[in-house]
Amino acid sequence: MVARCVGLHGNMKIVLKRELRDIPFVGLLLWWLDFPTLARGSEWQEEKPKMTAMLETFSEERLPVQVLLFPEGTVCNQTSIANSLKFAAREGRPKLKLLLLPHKKGFYTCLDSLKSEFNSPVVYDMTMTYQGYAGDIPVKSDPLWQTVVNWFFGQVPREVHVRLKRFSMEEVMSDSHWLDSRWAEKDKILTHFKHHHQFPSDGRGFEPTTFDSSEHRKESSVLSLVCLSAITIALPLVTAGLIIPTLLLSPLIVALWLARRIRTSLHGKDVGQGKDGDKARSGSRSVSNVMYDSLMGTPASALWDRFYGGMTPASAHKGSETVTPGLPPTPFASPLPATGMQTGVHATYR
């Protein structure tokens, strides 16, 4: 819905934890959708080049993408809040009551990777809560499967409040404490919402805008998620369905090709190694002889013997100027009389 407000719906890329790539099918789906992943601790140095390369590709190819990042990096419960307060006291950073301190490495890595001479990213600061929020910090966070089950059965808030503020790249990079300042502001906003059930006014007179998400229910339905997951499963199966038959049929195709080559080779050898008379007659067959083979069903050699009694083409028409050199006369032609009269019938087949 937020991406729709800024005109980038369909181009959202969510930065997720690296551990999600190890989940069967989910990891394949994240890779297929080009979702960048990050890690913490010692694994960050290994994951950073991969994340940077992906984001730089978006910038170099000028793709209209919107990268969604949760700088807290984990869920909020009493244990994580206590650890965050200890870290803030040690590092001299803001002490937050309702939120965790944001991690800076992933955030600034995203900005540096998306920034180029053709592109200057715009940062949207988003604060989100829901109707009925009381600021309670759970002792222990629900497992992921429980969250999915609650979402599947519709046990989710029916009204969500989102506050957006737009910042330029120059505003973000010029303040080294920009991220901490935004989270300190968020903590105050959530405290106000806890008591008044609405966001505080920013003094500029902006009225909140209400969106009815039921208009886009198909896009966020369970069926859409199932269909999207089915695509990632179907693609490898379709690819395998095309490759496996090809591999199985390849030996048969090669065997048929070799058999054809061998048959052609043997047929040519048999024709060339016949008797002398057959060789001469075979070598001197014309188009008319071949046509007679198909029309009359009579071998051309039998017709030749019938008319010329085994004579060769040269001896049958020696001295005759009416016969084309190198081509025997057609079976329509009459043998020349002994007197030397030049008579005959010439047939042309087209």
N, C-alpha and C positions, 0 to 999 in steps of 0.2 A: 504493500500500500504506500509506503514511503517512497519507493522507487517510482511508483505511478505519479505521485505528486510532483516529482521533479522531471518527469518525462523519460525515465530510464528503466521502465518495467521491461523485464525480459533480458536485461543486461547486468543483473546483480551477481557479483562474485563475493562469496562469504569466506572470510579467513577462519579456518577451523583448526582444531588441535590435530597434531600429526597422528595420534593414536587412532583416530577414526579411519585412517587409511587401512588399518589392519582388520577391520570388520568385513567379513565376506559380502560381496556385492555392493556394500556401501562404499568401500574404498574404490571400487571400479567406477561407481557412479560419480564420485568426487573427481576422479581423474578425468572422466569423460566430459564433465561440466567445467573443467579448468578452475576448480576451486583451490586457491593457495592454502597451504598448511604451514603451521609454525610449531616450534617446540621450545621448551624452556631448559635452563641449565646447560649442561655440557652438550646436549643434542642440538642446541640452537646453532652452533657453528657449522654443523653438518647440514642443517635444514635451510639456513639463510641463503646460500647460493641458489638453491632450487626455487625458493620463493621469489628472490630477486629476479631471476631469469624469466619467470612467468610474468611478473608484473611489468618488467621492461618490455616484454613482447607486446603487451596491451598498449603501452605508450608508443612504441616504435611503429606499430601498425595502425595507430590512431583509432583504436577500437573504443566505442562509446560504452565504457563500463563504469559501474559503481561498486566500489569495494566496501563491504561491511565488516567492521572490526570491533570486537569487544575487548578493550584493553585490560579489563580486570583479569581475564584469562581463566577464570574458574567460577564455580557457584559460590553463593554467599551463605554462610552459616556461622554459628557462634565460634567455631574453631578458626575458620579462615579470617573472621573479623578480628579475633584476638591476635593472630599472627600479623595481620596488616597493621594493627595499632603499634605492635612492638617494632615492626620495620619502620614505620613513620617516625617513631620517637628516636630511633637510632640514626636515621638519615635526615632528620629535620624536615620532614614533609608533612602535609596537612593530616590531622587526625580526624578521620571520618567515622561517623556513627552508624550510617546505614549502607555505606558502600565500601568496596575494597579499593585500595590504591591501584591506579592504572599502571600497566607495564609500558615503558617507553620504547623499548627496542623495536618491537613489532610495528608500532605506530609510525615511528620516524623512518624505519626501513621501507614501509609502504610509500610514504611521501617521497623519499629519495628515488625510489624505483619508478614511480609513475611520473615524476617530473622530467621534462625534456625541453628542448628548444621549441618544440611545436605544441607543448601541452603544459599547462599550469593547473594542477588539481585544485578543486574547491572542496573544502572540508565542511561537512554538515555535522554539527554537534546535536545528537539526538538523546533526549531524556524521555524514558517511557515508564509508565506505571499503569495501574488498572483500578477500576472502580471497586472500592472496598479495601484498598491497601491501608494497612494499619501500622506499617513499619516493624512488624514482628520479624525477628531473626530466628529461623528454625535452628534447633539443636543439631540436627543432621539433615542433610539434603536428601531428597528422594532419589532413588536410583533412576537411571535413564529409562529402563523398561516401564517403571511406574508412571513416569511422565508421559510416555507414549500411550499407555493404556488410558490414562486420564484424558488425553487429547482425543483418543479414538472414541471414547464414550461421551464426549462433549462436556467433560468436567473442566471447562476453561472459562476465564472471565468473558463476559458478553460485551464489556465496554472497556476499551483501552485508550489511554490518554498519551499523546506523543507531542513533545515540544522540540521544535527544530530551530537551530540558529546557523546561519551560513557565514563561513569565514574564508577569506582568501589565503592563498599560500603564503603571501608576505606577512599577513597578520599572525599566522601560526609560527613561522620560522623566526620571526623577529623577537619572540618571547620564549625564553628557555624554560619558563615555568608555565607555559600555556596549558599543558595537559593537567597539571595539578590544580591550576586555577579553575578549569572547567569542572573538575570533579568536586572541588570544594563548593562550587556553585550548585551542582547537582544535589549534593547532600542537603543544602539549605532548601532547595526546591521540593525535595521529597518530604522533608520535615514539615513544610508548609502544607503539602498535599495531604499528609497524614492527619492534620488537624482540620483542614477546610475542605478536603475532597475536591480540590481543583488547584490548577497551577496559579502561582502569583502573577499579577499583571506586571508587564515589563515597562509600563509607563509610556508606551508609544501608541496606545489605543488600538492595538490589533485584537480583533475578535476571533475566538477559536472557530475552526471550520470542522464540521461534522461530515464524516464519510460513512456511507452504509456499505460495509464489506460484503453483504449478502449478494450484491450485484456481481461480485467476482468469486462466488462460492465455488464454482467449478475449478478455478485455478488453484484453490487451496484445499480441495477436498481430498479425502483418502483415496478415492478412485484415481485422481490425478497423480498422486504419489505412486500408486501401484502401477499405473501405465508407464510412468517415467522409469521406474525400476525395471519393468518388463523389457523396456528398450535395451537397457544395458545387458540384460540376460539374453535377449534374442539376438543381438548383434554377433556375439561369439558363436552362437549356435548356427546362425545363417552362414557365417563365414566357414565354419567347419562343414556345414552341409554342402557348400560349393567346392571346398578343397578335397574332402575325402573321396567323393565319387571321381573327381579328376585323377587323383592318385591311383585309385583302383582300376580305372579304365586305361590309364597310360600304358601298362604292359600289353593289353589287348590291342591298342592302336598301333604300338610298335610292332607287334607280331604280325598284324595284318599288312602293315607297310612292307615288312621284310618278305612276307609270302608273295606279295605282288611283285616285288623286285626280283625275287628268285624265279617266279613264273615267267616274267618278261624276259629274263636272261636266258632261261631254258628254251623258250619259244623261238627267240631269235637264233639260237644255236642250231635248233632242228631245221629251220628254214635254210640256213646257210650251208649245212653239211649234207644236203640231199644228193641224189645222183646228178650226173652232168646234164642230162636232158631236162630233169626237173628244175635244176638250178637255172638253166638258161631260160626255160619257160617262165619260171617264177620271177626272174629278174626283168623279163620283158613284158610283163602284164601291164596293160593300159587301163585307163578309167573305164573304157567300154567293156573290157573283160570282167572287171569287178562288178559292174552293173548287171552283166549277164549272169554272174554267179547268183545274185540276189533275185533276179527276175525269173530266170528259167530253172534255177535249182540244179544246173548242170555245170560241172567243173570246167573252167576255161581250158584246161589241158586236154580234156576229152574232145571239146570242140575243135581244138587245134589239130589233134590227130585225125579227126574225121575229115577235115578239109584238106590237110596237107600231108597226111600219112607220115608224121614224124619228121618232116623237113624243118629246118631252122628258118627263121624269118628272112635271113639273108639269101639263102638258096631258093626260097619260094618265090621271091620277087627280084631276083637278080636282073639288073638291067632295066627295071621298070621305074619310070620317072613319076608315076602317079602315087607311089607309096611314100609316106613321110618317113625319112630316115630315123631309125631307132624305135619306131612304133609298129607293131604288127597290124595287119589289116583287121577290120572288124569281122565277125562271123557273117555279116551280110555280104561281104565282098566275095565275088566269084573268082575261082582260080583263073589265071590268065591262060588263054588258049595257046597252043603251040605255035600258031602263026605269028604271035607277037602282037595281036590286036590289043590295044589298051582299052579294056572295058572294066567296069566295076561300079559298085554302089558304095557311096561314102555316107556314113551316118554320124551325126554330131549329137552328143548328149549334153544337155545343160542342166 
